[in-house]
Amino acid sequence: MVCVLVLYTLIPFVRQWSEREQLIAARRGELSRLRGVKNAESVLRTAVNARLSRAEEYPQRPVSAATAPLAAGVLQGVLQRYADDSQLSVSELNVAGEPDSTSVPLAALPATLIALGDVYGVADLLSRVQHGTTLLEVRELTVQVNPARRADGGGELLQVTLVVRAPFVIE
């Protein structure tokens, strides 16, 4: 009976002691990792600054979204904004089709923009595509006199057709 009573009180005590020792060991491990990070702070700051300076050299970024359809929506918004900021009238904006992942390391979304405007608007659009924050690969560019202008003598001067591919990453 005394043996059962001793075991009944001893087992919870041993279990509690073991859990406490495991917690102490885990805290010691965390403390040693934090000390390592603190000791390597200058090295880590140097690495972060080097990476930031390299990122500033390449301001264009791939489109990033949770899924490919969301990335297509982001790309559509970027192209629409570029055209609007360039004072072009968008007649067609098609971001459709399967992402192309055969020729580049990142999958790329195809997009076609057809817009109407003057030569200044077309030049501004091309400048935004070239220097914008979104990485775009121009696959085809066609600038022609607006076909509707030929027929009735009115309307915008030029029609620009821009076919691009935009690399994207899934977040």
C-alpha positions as CSV (number, residue, x, y, z in Angstrom):
1,M,0.0,0.0,0.0
2,V,2.8,2.4,0.9
3,C,4.4,1.5,-2.5
4,V,1.3,2.4,-4.4
5,L,1.0,5.7,-2.5
6,V,4.6,6.5,-3.2
7,L,4.2,5.7,-6.9
8,Y,1.0,7.7,-7.1
9,T,2.8,10.8,-5.8
10,L,6.1,10.1,-7.5
11,I,4.8,9.6,-11.1
12,P,3.2,13.1,-11.5
13,F,6.3,14.7,-9.9
14,V,8.6,12.9,-12.4
15,R,6.4,13.8,-15.3
16,Q,6.3,17.5,-14.3
17,W,10.1,17.5,-13.8
18,S,10.6,16.0,-17.2
19,E,8.4,18.6,-18.9
20,R,10.2,21.3,-17.1
21,E,13.6,20.0,-18.2
22,Q,12.3,19.8,-21.8
23,L,11.1,23.4,-21.6
24,I,14.5,24.6,-20.2
25,A,16.3,22.8,-23.0
26,A,14.1,24.4,-25.6
27,R,14.6,27.8,-24.1
28,R,18.4,27.3,-24.1
29,G,18.3,26.4,-27.7
30,E,16.3,29.5,-28.6
31,L,18.7,31.6,-26.6
32,S,21.7,30.2,-28.3
33,R,20.1,30.8,-31.8
34,L,19.3,34.4,-30.8
35,R,22.8,35.0,-29.6
36,G,24.1,33.7,-32.9
37,V,21.8,36.1,-34.8
38,K,23.0,38.9,-32.6
39,N,26.6,38.1,-33.2
40,A,26.1,37.9,-36.9
41,E,24.1,41.1,-37.1
42,S,26.7,43.1,-39.0
43,V,27.1,40.2,-41.6
44,L,23.4,40.0,-42.0
45,R,23.0,43.8,-42.5
46,T,25.7,43.7,-45.1
47,A,24.0,40.9,-47.0
48,V,20.6,42.6,-46.8
49,N,22.1,45.9,-48.1
50,A,23.9,44.1,-50.9
51,R,20.7,42.4,-52.0
52,L,18.7,45.6,-51.8
53,S,21.2,47.4,-54.0
54,R,21.1,44.6,-56.5
55,A,17.3,44.8,-56.5
56,E,17.4,48.6,-57.2
57,E,19.5,47.8,-60.3
58,Y,16.5,45.9,-61.7
59,P,13.4,47.8,-60.8
60,Q,11.1,45.6,-63.0
61,R,9.5,42.7,-61.2
62,P,7.5,39.7,-62.4
63,V,3.8,39.8,-61.7
64,S,3.0,38.0,-58.4
65,A,-0.3,36.6,-57.3
66,A,-1.8,33.7,-55.5
67,T,-2.9,31.9,-58.7
68,A,-2.4,32.2,-62.5
69,P,-5.9,33.8,-63.0
70,L,-5.2,36.4,-60.4
71,A,-1.9,37.1,-62.1
72,A,-3.7,37.6,-65.3
73,G,-6.0,40.1,-63.6
74,V,-3.0,42.0,-62.3
75,L,-1.4,42.0,-65.7
76,Q,-4.6,43.3,-67.3
77,G,-4.8,46.1,-64.7
78,V,-1.2,47.1,-65.4
79,L,-1.7,47.3,-69.2
80,Q,-4.9,49.2,-68.8
81,R,-3.2,51.7,-66.5
82,Y,-0.3,52.1,-68.9
83,A,-2.7,52.8,-71.8
84,D,-4.9,55.2,-69.7
85,D,-1.8,57.1,-68.4
86,S,-0.6,57.4,-72.1
87,Q,-4.0,58.9,-73.1
88,L,-4.8,55.9,-75.4
89,S,-8.3,54.5,-76.0
90,V,-8.2,50.8,-75.4
91,S,-10.3,48.9,-78.0
92,E,-9.2,45.4,-77.0
93,L,-7.3,44.0,-74.0
94,N,-7.0,40.3,-74.0
95,V,-5.1,38.5,-71.2
96,A,-6.1,35.0,-72.0
97,G,-4.6,31.6,-72.7
98,E,-2.5,29.2,-70.8
99,P,0.7,30.5,-69.2
100,D,3.7,29.6,-71.3
101,S,6.4,27.9,-69.3
102,T,8.4,26.2,-72.1
103,S,11.0,28.8,-73.1
104,V,11.6,30.7,-69.9
105,P,12.4,29.8,-66.3
106,L,9.3,31.5,-65.0
107,A,5.8,30.8,-66.4
108,A,4.6,33.8,-68.6
109,L,1.2,35.1,-69.3
110,P,0.4,36.2,-72.9
111,A,-1.5,39.5,-73.4
112,T,-2.6,41.5,-76.4
113,L,-3.4,45.2,-76.2
114,I,-5.0,47.1,-79.1
115,A,-5.4,50.8,-78.5
116,L,-6.0,54.0,-80.5
117,G,-4.2,57.3,-80.1
118,D,-1.7,59.7,-81.4
119,V,2.0,59.3,-81.9
120,Y,2.8,60.9,-78.5
121,G,0.5,58.4,-76.7
122,V,2.1,55.5,-78.5
123,A,5.5,56.7,-77.6
124,D,4.5,57.2,-73.9
125,L,3.0,53.7,-73.8
126,L,6.2,52.2,-75.1
127,S,8.2,54.1,-72.6
128,R,6.0,52.9,-69.8
129,V,6.3,49.3,-71.0
130,Q,10.1,49.7,-71.1
131,H,10.6,51.5,-67.8
132,G,7.6,50.4,-65.8
133,T,7.8,48.4,-62.6
134,T,6.3,45.3,-64.2
135,L,8.6,43.0,-66.3
136,L,7.1,42.7,-69.8
137,E,8.6,40.9,-72.8
138,V,7.3,42.6,-76.0
139,R,6.7,39.8,-78.6
140,E,5.0,41.9,-81.3
141,L,4.4,45.6,-81.9
142,T,2.4,47.0,-84.8
143,V,1.6,50.6,-85.3
144,Q,-0.6,51.5,-88.2
145,V,-3.0,54.2,-89.4
146,N,-6.3,53.7,-87.7
147,P,-8.4,51.6,-90.2
148,A,-11.6,53.4,-89.1
149,R,-10.0,56.7,-90.0
150,R,-9.4,55.6,-93.6
151,A,-13.1,54.7,-94.0
152,D,-14.8,57.9,-92.7
153,G,-11.9,60.4,-92.3
154,G,-12.3,60.8,-88.5
155,G,-11.2,59.1,-85.4
156,E,-7.8,58.7,-83.8
157,L,-4.7,58.8,-85.9
158,L,-2.9,55.5,-85.0
159,Q,-3.8,52.0,-83.9
160,V,-1.1,50.2,-81.8
161,T,-1.2,46.4,-81.3
162,L,1.1,45.3,-78.5
163,V,1.6,41.6,-77.8
164,V,3.5,40.9,-74.6
165,R,4.4,38.1,-72.2
166,A,4.7,38.7,-68.5
167,P,6.5,36.3,-66.3
168,F,4.7,35.6,-63.0
169,V,5.3,34.0,-59.7
170,I,2.8,32.3,-57.4
171,E,3.0,33.8,-53.9
